[in-house]
């Protein structure tokens, strides 16, 4: 757990490798905000 979110360990179904993915909560649900993040 960090200042901006938390990290989870995931396994890719296609290649079987493990990856760390940081999940960051976004309070604003407008599509324009999501486009800026991605």
C-alpha positions as CSV (number, residue, x, y, z in Angstrom):
1,X,0.0,0.0,0.0
2,X,1.4,3.4,-1.0
3,X,0.4,7.0,-1.0
4,X,-1.7,6.8,-4.3
5,X,-3.0,3.2,-4.2
6,X,-2.0,-0.4,-3.6
7,X,-0.1,-3.0,-5.6
8,X,-1.5,-6.4,-6.3
9,X,0.2,-9.5,-7.8
10,X,-1.5,-10.8,-10.9
11,X,-1.0,-13.6,-13.4
12,X,-1.4,-13.0,-17.1
13,X,-3.7,-15.7,-18.6
14,X,-2.0,-15.5,-22.0
15,X,1.6,-16.0,-21.0
16,X,1.4,-17.3,-17.4
17,X,3.8,-14.7,-16.1
18,X,3.2,-12.8,-12.9
19,X,3.0,-9.0,-12.9
20,X,2.6,-6.3,-10.2
21,X,-0.3,-4.0,-10.9
22,X,-0.8,-0.7,-9.1
23,X,-4.5,0.1,-8.5
24,X,-5.2,3.8,-8.0
25,X,-8.7,4.8,-6.8
26,X,-10.3,7.6,-8.9
27,X,-13.1,9.5,-7.3
28,X,-14.2,11.4,-10.4
29,X,-16.1,9.0,-12.7
30,X,-16.3,11.2,-15.8
31,X,-15.0,9.6,-19.0
32,X,-12.8,12.6,-19.8
33,X,-11.0,12.1,-16.5
34,X,-10.4,8.4,-17.3
35,X,-9.0,9.4,-20.7
36,X,-6.5,11.7,-19.1
37,X,-5.3,9.0,-16.7
38,X,-4.8,6.4,-19.4
